[in-house]
């Protein structure tokens, strides 16, 4: 998970960052944990992925 995503995010890092975030998200989902902390981490990862894709105009 990235610590801070700001409006001045450098899209040159998007490919590597998205790969890392998606791997982390898949790992968390694969654990099947339903506790609140894990759900919050999953939600934050999803938000970070969406932010980067929107900011950098990346289509699925």
N, CA, C and O atoms as a GROMACS GRO file, in nm:
protein
  240
    1UNK      N    1   0.085  -0.117   0.000
    1UNK     CA    2   0.000   0.000   0.000
    1UNK      C    3   0.090   0.124   0.000
    1UNK      O    4   0.190   0.129   0.071
    2UNK      N    5   0.055   0.219  -0.078
    2UNK     CA    6   0.130   0.343  -0.082
    2UNK      C    7   0.091   0.430   0.036
    2UNK      O    8  -0.026   0.436   0.074
    3UNK      N    9   0.190   0.497   0.093
    3UNK     CA   10   0.162   0.578   0.211
    3UNK      C   11   0.078   0.700   0.179
    3UNK      O   12  -0.020   0.728   0.247
    4UNK      N   13   0.118   0.772   0.077
    4UNK     CA   14   0.051   0.898   0.047
    4UNK      C   15   0.031   0.913  -0.103
    4UNK      O   16   0.127   0.910  -0.180
    5UNK      N   17  -0.091   0.930  -0.143
    5UNK     CA   18  -0.119   0.963  -0.282
    5UNK      C   19  -0.173   1.105  -0.283
    5UNK      O   20  -0.273   1.136  -0.220
    6UNK      N   21  -0.104   1.189  -0.356
    6UNK     CA   22  -0.141   1.330  -0.363
    6UNK      C   23  -0.181   1.365  -0.506
    6UNK      O   24  -0.160   1.287  -0.599
    7UNK      N   25  -0.239   1.482  -0.522
    7UNK     CA   26  -0.282   1.526  -0.654
    7UNK      C   27  -0.164   1.544  -0.749
    7UNK      O   28  -0.183   1.546  -0.871
    8UNK      N   29  -0.042   1.556  -0.695
    8UNK     CA   30   0.076   1.571  -0.781
    8UNK      C   31   0.146   1.437  -0.806
    8UNK      O   32   0.265   1.433  -0.836
    9UNK      N   33   0.071   1.328  -0.792
    9UNK     CA   34   0.125   1.193  -0.815
    9UNK      C   35   0.190   1.184  -0.953
    9UNK      O   36   0.136   1.234  -1.051
   10UNK      N   37   0.308   1.122  -0.959
   10UNK     CA   38   0.384   1.108  -1.084
   10UNK      C   39   0.338   0.983  -1.158
   10UNK      O   40   0.365   0.870  -1.116
   11UNK      N   41   0.268   1.003  -1.269
   11UNK     CA   42   0.213   0.891  -1.345
   11UNK      C   43   0.322   0.802  -1.406
   11UNK      O   44   0.292   0.692  -1.452
   12UNK      N   45   0.445   0.847  -1.407
   12UNK     CA   46   0.555   0.764  -1.458
   12UNK      C   47   0.571   0.640  -1.370
   12UNK      O   48   0.626   0.539  -1.414
   13UNK      N   49   0.525   0.646  -1.247
   13UNK     CA   50   0.534   0.534  -1.153
   13UNK      C   51   0.411   0.444  -1.157
   13UNK      O   52   0.406   0.343  -1.087
   14UNK      N   53   0.314   0.480  -1.237
   14UNK     CA   54   0.184   0.411  -1.233
   14UNK      C   55   0.194   0.262  -1.263
   14UNK      O   56   0.131   0.182  -1.194
   15UNK      N   57   0.270   0.224  -1.364
   15UNK     CA   58   0.279   0.083  -1.400
   15UNK      C   59   0.328  -0.003  -1.285
   15UNK      O   60   0.266  -0.105  -1.252
   16UNK      N   61   0.436   0.038  -1.226
   16UNK     CA   62   0.494  -0.038  -1.114
   16UNK      C   63   0.403  -0.032  -0.991
   16UNK      O   64   0.382  -0.133  -0.924
   17UNK      N   65   0.350   0.086  -0.962
   17UNK     CA   66   0.264   0.102  -0.844
   17UNK      C   67   0.137   0.019  -0.857
   17UNK      O   68   0.096  -0.047  -0.762
   18UNK      N   69   0.074   0.023  -0.975
   18UNK     CA   70  -0.049  -0.053  -0.995
   18UNK      C   71  -0.024  -0.203  -0.981
   18UNK      O   72  -0.104  -0.275  -0.921
   19UNK      N   73   0.087  -0.249  -1.036
   19UNK     CA   74   0.121  -0.391  -1.025
   19UNK      C   75   0.135  -0.431  -0.878
   19UNK      O   76   0.082  -0.533  -0.835
   20UNK      N   77   0.207  -0.349  -0.802
   20UNK     CA   78   0.229  -0.377  -0.660
   20UNK      C   79   0.096  -0.374  -0.583
   20UNK      O   80   0.069  -0.463  -0.502
   21UNK      N   81   0.015  -0.273  -0.607
   21UNK     CA   82  -0.112  -0.260  -0.536
   21UNK      C   83  -0.207  -0.374  -0.568
   21UNK      O   84  -0.274  -0.427  -0.480
   22UNK      N   85  -0.212  -0.414  -0.695
   22UNK     CA   86  -0.301  -0.523  -0.735
   22UNK      C   87  -0.255  -0.656  -0.676
   22UNK      O   88  -0.338  -0.739  -0.639
   23UNK      N   89  -0.124  -0.677  -0.668
   23UNK     CA   90  -0.073  -0.800  -0.605
   23UNK      C   91  -0.110  -0.802  -0.457
   23UNK      O   92  -0.152  -0.905  -0.405
   24UNK      N   93  -0.092  -0.690  -0.391
   24UNK     CA   94  -0.125  -0.681  -0.249
   24UNK      C   95  -0.275  -0.704  -0.226
   24UNK      O   96  -0.314  -0.773  -0.132
   25UNK      N   97  -0.357  -0.646  -0.313
   25UNK     CA   98  -0.501  -0.663  -0.302
   25UNK      C   99  -0.540  -0.810  -0.322
   25UNK      O  100  -0.623  -0.862  -0.248
   26UNK      N  101  -0.482  -0.875  -0.422
   26UNK     CA  102  -0.512  -1.016  -0.448
   26UNK      C  103  -0.470  -1.103  -0.329
   26UNK      O  104  -0.541  -1.196  -0.293
   27UNK      N  105  -0.356  -1.072  -0.269
   27UNK     CA  106  -0.309  -1.149  -0.154
   27UNK      C  107  -0.405  -1.134  -0.037
   27UNK      O  108  -0.437  -1.232   0.030
   28UNK      N  109  -0.450  -1.012  -0.011
   28UNK     CA  110  -0.544  -0.989   0.100
   28UNK      C  111  -0.676  -1.060   0.075
   28UNK      O  112  -0.732  -1.122   0.166
   29UNK      N  113  -0.725  -1.052  -0.047
   29UNK     CA  114  -0.851  -1.119  -0.079
   29UNK      C  115  -0.836  -1.270  -0.069
   29UNK      O  116  -0.930  -1.340  -0.030
   30UNK      N  117  -0.718  -1.320  -0.104
   30UNK     CA  118  -0.693  -1.463  -0.099
   30UNK      C  119  -0.688  -1.519   0.041
   30UNK      O  120  -0.712  -1.638   0.062
   31UNK      N  121  -0.659  -1.434   0.138
   31UNK     CA  122  -0.654  -1.477   0.278
   31UNK      C  123  -0.793  -1.506   0.331
   31UNK      O  124  -0.810  -1.583   0.425
   32UNK      N  125  -0.892  -1.443   0.271
   32UNK     CA  126  -1.030  -1.465   0.314
   32UNK      C  127  -1.063  -1.406   0.449
   32UNK      O  128  -1.165  -1.440   0.509
   33UNK      N  129  -0.978  -1.319   0.498
   33UNK     CA  130  -1.002  -1.258   0.629
   33UNK      C  131  -1.118  -1.159   0.619
   33UNK      O  132  -1.125  -1.080   0.525
   34UNK      N  133  -1.205  -1.165   0.716
   34UNK     CA  134  -1.323  -1.078   0.715
   34UNK      C  135  -1.319  -0.973   0.825
   34UNK      O  136  -1.416  -0.900   0.845
   35UNK      N  137  -1.207  -0.965   0.898
   35UNK     CA  138  -1.203  -0.869   1.007
   35UNK      C  139  -1.202  -0.726   0.954
   35UNK      O  140  -1.170  -0.701   0.838
   36UNK      N  141  -1.239  -0.634   1.040
   36UNK     CA  142  -1.257  -0.495   1.001
   36UNK      C  143  -1.127  -0.433   0.947
   36UNK      O  144  -1.130  -0.359   0.849
   37UNK      N  145  -1.015  -0.464   1.010
   37UNK     CA  146  -0.887  -0.406   0.967
   37UNK      C  147  -0.852  -0.450   0.824
   37UNK      O  148  -0.807  -0.370   0.743
   38UNK      N  149  -0.873  -0.578   0.796
   38UNK     CA  150  -0.843  -0.628   0.662
   38UNK      C  151  -0.937  -0.566   0.560
   38UNK      O  152  -0.894  -0.529   0.450
   39UNK      N  153  -1.063  -0.554   0.593
   39UNK     CA  154  -1.160  -0.493   0.502
   39UNK      C  155  -1.123  -0.347   0.474
   39UNK      O  156  -1.139  -0.300   0.361
   40UNK      N  157  -1.075  -0.277   0.574
   40UNK     CA  158  -1.033  -0.138   0.555
   40UNK      C  159  -0.911  -0.130   0.464
   40UNK      O  160  -0.902  -0.040   0.380
   41UNK      N  161  -0.816  -0.223   0.480
   41UNK     CA  162  -0.698  -0.226   0.393
   41UNK      C  163  -0.739  -0.255   0.250
   41UNK      O  164  -0.687  -0.193   0.157
   42UNK      N  165  -0.831  -0.350   0.230
   42UNK     CA  166  -0.879  -0.382   0.096
   42UNK      C  167  -0.945  -0.259   0.033
   42UNK      O  168  -0.920  -0.227  -0.083
   43UNK      N  169  -1.028  -0.192   0.110
   43UNK     CA  170  -1.096  -0.072   0.060
   43UNK      C  171  -0.995   0.037   0.023
   43UNK      O  172  -1.009   0.103  -0.080
   44UNK      N  173  -0.894   0.055   0.107
   44UNK     CA  174  -0.794   0.158   0.079
   44UNK      C  175  -0.714   0.123  -0.047
   44UNK      O  176  -0.686   0.210  -0.129
   45UNK      N  177  -0.679  -0.005  -0.063
   45UNK     CA  178  -0.607  -0.047  -0.184
   45UNK      C  179  -0.692  -0.023  -0.308
   45UNK      O  180  -0.642   0.026  -0.409
   46UNK      N  181  -0.819  -0.057  -0.301
   46UNK     CA  182  -0.910  -0.034  -0.415
   46UNK      C  183  -0.916   0.114  -0.448
   46UNK      O  184  -0.917   0.152  -0.566
   47UNK      N  185  -0.922   0.198  -0.346
   47UNK     CA  186  -0.926   0.343  -0.368
   47UNK      C  187  -0.796   0.393  -0.431
   47UNK      O  188  -0.799   0.478  -0.520
   48UNK      N  189  -0.682   0.340  -0.386
   48UNK     CA  190  -0.554   0.383  -0.442
   48UNK      C  191  -0.544   0.342  -0.589
   48UNK      O  192  -0.497   0.420  -0.672
   49UNK      N  193  -0.588   0.221  -0.620
   49UNK     CA  194  -0.585   0.174  -0.759
   49UNK      C  195  -0.674   0.263  -0.845
   49UNK      O  196  -0.634   0.305  -0.954
   50UNK      N  197  -0.794   0.293  -0.798
   50UNK     CA  198  -0.885   0.380  -0.873
   50UNK      C  199  -0.827   0.519  -0.891
   50UNK      O  200  -0.837   0.577  -0.999
   51UNK      N  201  -0.766   0.573  -0.786
   51UNK     CA  202  -0.707   0.707  -0.794
   51UNK      C  203  -0.601   0.712  -0.904
   51UNK      O  204  -0.601   0.803  -0.986
   52UNK      N  205  -0.510   0.615  -0.904
   52UNK     CA  206  -0.402   0.614  -1.002
   52UNK      C  207  -0.458   0.597  -1.143
   52UNK      O  208  -0.416   0.666  -1.236
   53UNK      N  209  -0.554   0.507  -1.159
   53UNK     CA  210  -0.611   0.484  -1.292
   53UNK      C  211  -0.683   0.608  -1.344
   53UNK      O  212  -0.673   0.641  -1.462
   54UNK      N  213  -0.755   0.678  -1.256
   54UNK     CA  214  -0.825   0.801  -1.296
   54UNK      C  215  -0.726   0.914  -1.323
   54UNK      O  216  -0.736   0.983  -1.424
   55UNK      N  217  -0.633   0.933  -1.232
   55UNK     CA  218  -0.536   1.042  -1.242
   55UNK      C  219  -0.452   1.029  -1.368
   55UNK      O  220  -0.422   1.128  -1.436
   56UNK      N  221  -0.413   0.906  -1.400
   56UNK     CA  222  -0.322   0.882  -1.512
   56UNK      C  223  -0.396   0.839  -1.639
   56UNK      O  224  -0.333   0.802  -1.738
   57UNK      N  225  -0.530   0.845  -1.635
   57UNK     CA  226  -0.613   0.813  -1.749
   57UNK      C  227  -0.582   0.674  -1.806
   57UNK      O  228  -0.560   0.658  -1.926
   58UNK      N  229  -0.582   0.576  -1.717
   58UNK     CA  230  -0.556   0.437  -1.754
   58UNK      C  231  -0.688   0.362  -1.758
   58UNK      O  232  -0.765   0.365  -1.662
   59UNK      N  233  -0.712   0.294  -1.869
   59UNK     CA  234  -0.832   0.212  -1.880
   59UNK      C  235  -0.801   0.071  -1.833
   59UNK      O  236  -0.686   0.028  -1.835
   60UNK      N  237  -0.904   0.001  -1.791
   60UNK     CA  238  -0.885  -0.137  -1.743
   60UNK      C  239  -0.823  -0.212  -1.855
   60UNK      O  240  -0.795  -0.331  -1.842
   0.00000   0.00000   0.00000
